[in-house]
Each structure stands twice: as structure tokens, then as C-alpha cells.
Amino acid sequence: MYIVLFRLLVLFCLFFPSTILACSGDETCIEKSSWHLGIALGIGVKTNPLVDGDNIPLVIMPDVAWYAEQAYFDNGELGYQWLNQPKIAF
């Protein structure tokens, strides 16, 4: 039953695409070639994959981002865009 619903959802997504806007005019976006630094407070842990390893508490979580014309760094994720057009990005 679930596999049939999943297939229908995939078909729906393939045949009825919609436009997604990354940043509209009324939102705050990161300007090109500028840094975004932030700190969040929370309660949580990052689990340790090692046997009998202690979990790492997450109380203060940094938020670091930098976006250039084609490259970006966002919280440890480094990326590059080869193709950037109004309707598609790769």
C-alpha cells in the first residue's frame, strides 16, 4: 500500500513541477561575497558513532555562511555552481 502511494507521489512531483524562489524581496538574504555569523542556544547532543563513546553536547551552535558568485560555504558544507540560470542550477 505504501509503495503505491510513494510511486504516485513521485509521479505527481515529476509531472507537476512548480517554481521555487530562493529569496523573495521581503526576506533577508546573504549578499554575495559577505559573511554571515550567528550563534544559537539550544539543548541537544550529537551522537558519537564509536562504541562506548561519549555524546557531544550541543548547547551553543555556531552558524557560519559565505556565498560568492558561484561558490559557497554554509556550516561546513562547501559547494560550487557550474550552471546558474533563472530556471535551473547545477
DAQUIVEN-V623111 format. One record per run of one state. SS is the DSSP state (H for helix, E for strand, - for the rest). FROM is the first residue (numbers start at 1). TO is the last residue. If there is no record, write none. Layout:
SS_FROM_TO + SS_FROM_TO
This chain:
-_1_1 + H_2_15 + -_16_33 + E_34_46 + -_47_55 + E_56_67 + -_68_70 + E_71_74 + -_75_76 + E_77_80 + -_81_83 + E_84_84 + -_85_88 + E_89_89 + -_90_90
